Every structure is written in structure tokens, then in C-alpha cells.
Amino acid sequence: MATRTWDAASERFVDDGLDRVEQLRRLRRLNGIARLMDTAIRIPGTGIRFGADSVFGLVPVIGDAGGAIVGLYIVNEARRMGMPVDKLVRMLANIAADSVLGSVPVAGDLFDLFFKSNRRNLDIILDHFDVRPEDLRR
């Protein structure tokens, strides 16, 4: 159960306790999904990282659709956490760009290596909730 405490600086009651814990739990889960999809594997000797989205993209149409479905899960979770519509639209545009441009044979596979829509979307979420990536580490 969440508790409410008086914040003298803002002169209002604020929610704290488990609400923040629940928010961090959700953000950690989204961080793990974004990492798995976009940056899970590093190519040795380079700074290039890729994830399941790049691998899925090798399968024409179906792979990009699967990656988009995972991206839409992240957007839906952000919506459930209270993200404003303008930021959700930006997140959807990232997924659309990744899906449409990523579906182009060969060039789309290269595009998937460098355009990390899930990481970009996670950055939008973290920025909105004023959470640093270091806060997601346990």
C-alpha cells in the first residue's frame, strides 16, 4: 500500500514508498526487454551491439512484425504508467521507422544494427519519469 507524505517544498501531499518501487520494477523489466531486443550481444573488437530485433529482422516480414510487437508492448506499458500522448506518438514513430525501414532486404538488416528503437523508447520513458539508467541497476 502506498503512503502519502507532506512535502513542504511543494506544499502538497506526495505519494511515495511502494509506488516508486513499483515504477522502478516496471522500468527494470522494460530495460531488460530493450536490452535483449537491441543491445544484448557485442561484436568483439568493435563498439557494435545488436540484439534479438536484428536477428528477427533476418526473417522477411515475420521477423520485423515480431520485433514491432515487442516494441508495442513497451509502448503499452509506458501508456499504462501514465506517459503523455505526444511521447507515446514519438515512441510509435520509432517502432514504425524500425519496422518499415528494417523490412527492406539487406539494407534493412544493416539499419537494424544501428537504429535501436527500443533503446530510444526506453530513453524517452526514463527522461519522462526523471530516472537515470544507473537507478535501474540493483
N, C-alpha and C positions, 0 to 999 in steps of 0.2 A: 504494500500500500504506500502510495506517495505521501510525503509530508509537505506542508506549506510553512514557510518561514517568512518573517517580515524582513524585507530588505530596505534598510533605512536610506540608502543612496537613491534608490528609485521610488521610495515611498509607496511600496505596494507589496503584496504577498507574492512570493515566487515558489514554484514547485521545485523540489529538489529530491535527493535520495534516489529511489528506485527508478524514477522517470529518466534520469541521466544514465543510470546503469543500463536500463532497457535500451536507450538510444545508442549507447556505446556497443552493446551486444549486437544490435542490428547492423550498426556501421562496421563492426568487425566482420560480420558474416558477409556483407556486401564487399568489403575489402578483399576477403578471401576469394569470392567469386570473380571479382575483377582481375585479381592476380592470376588465378587459374586460367581465365579466358585470354588475357593479354600478355602477361609477363612471367609466366611460370618457369620458362626454360631460357637460359642464357647460352648463346653460341660462344664457346670458349675462344678467348683471344680477341673478342670483339665486344662492343657495348650493345649488341643487338639482342633483344629479348623477344620471345614470342610465346604464345600460349595456345590453348585449345581452339580459339577462334581462327587462328591461322591454319591449324591442321584441319579443322572442319571445312574451311574455305577451299581445300583441295578437292572436295566432293562437289561437283557442279550443282547449283541451285539448292539442293537439300542442305548442304553444309552451311551456306550463308543464311538460310532460313533458320537453322538450328541456333546459330550464333545470335541472330536477331531475337529469337525467343528468349534466350538467356538475358540479353540486353533489356528486353521489355520487362523481364522480372525485376531487374534493378530499378527501372523507372517506376514500376508499380509500387515497389517497396518505398521509394522516395515519396511517391504520392501519398501513401498511407502514413508516412512520417510527417506530412504537412508541408511539403515543398510547394512553392508558388507555381502557378501555371506557366509563367514565362520561362522559368528554369526547366520545367518539365518539357516544354516545347524545344528548348535548346538540346536537351538530352535526347529527345526523339529524333531531332535532326542529325545528331551524331550517329545514332543507330541506322538511320536511313542512308546516310553517306557511306557508312561501313558496309551495309548490305548491298546497296546498288553498285558502288564502285568496286567492292570486293568480289562481285559476281562476274566481272569481266575476266575472261580466261587469261592466264599468265600475269598480266599487268595487275589484275585484282589481287592475286596472291602476293605480289610484291607490296601492293598498297596495304594489305592486311598486316604486313610485318611492321609498318611504320605508323599507321593510324590506329591508335588504341582507343576505340570508342568507349569501352567500359571503364578504363582508367580516367578518361576525360570526364565521364559522367560521375564517377566517384569523386573526382576533384570538385565538381560543381556541388555535390551534396555536402562534402566536408566544408567547403567555403561557406555554404549557406548556414550550416549549423555551428560554424566557427570552431571546428575541430581540426587539430593538426594531425598529420599522419602518424606522428610519434605517439599520440594519445591512443592509437588503436593497438599498439604493441602492449602485450601483457606484462 
